[in-house]
Amino acid sequence: QVQLVESGGGLVQAGGSLSLSCAASGRTFRNYAMGWFRQAPGKEREFVAHIRWSGGTTYYADSVKGRFTISRDNAKNTVLLRMNSMKPEDTAVYYCATRRNPFGYCSGYGCVAMWSDLDYWGQGTQVTVSS
């Protein structure tokens, strides 16, 4: 059974930094792409960042590019999201996700379009950025 548990959410002032962590279990972590998504109140869930199963390729939403960094530690079965220069509009529940199918490659917007409700999702962690 695949499980994803996010941690690290909280309250931060605009311009500050926060790191989220997602611990995965239930299968061979290193074989699967990982992603971060977020959902603000009254809005649809949106893509934030993607990292290939091998860790060699990352892709970001334009809204976070240059401020957020996704990384993975396959030895610890963990994916991280480092968020810098945070803005009030970053306020949302952040979700970790892992692909249902192993391996796979993507580029550009394909790294967004490949995700669906058929993949595995965590319960989310709240991030609030005060102005």
Buried (B, 14 or more C-beta within 10 A) or exposed (E): EBEBBBBBBEEBEEEEEBEBBBBBEEBEBBBBBBBBBBBBEEEEBBBBBBBBBEBEBBBBBEBBEEBBBBBBEBEEBBBBBBBBEBBEEBBBBBBBBBBEEEEBEBEEEEBBEBBEEEBBBBEBBEBBBEE
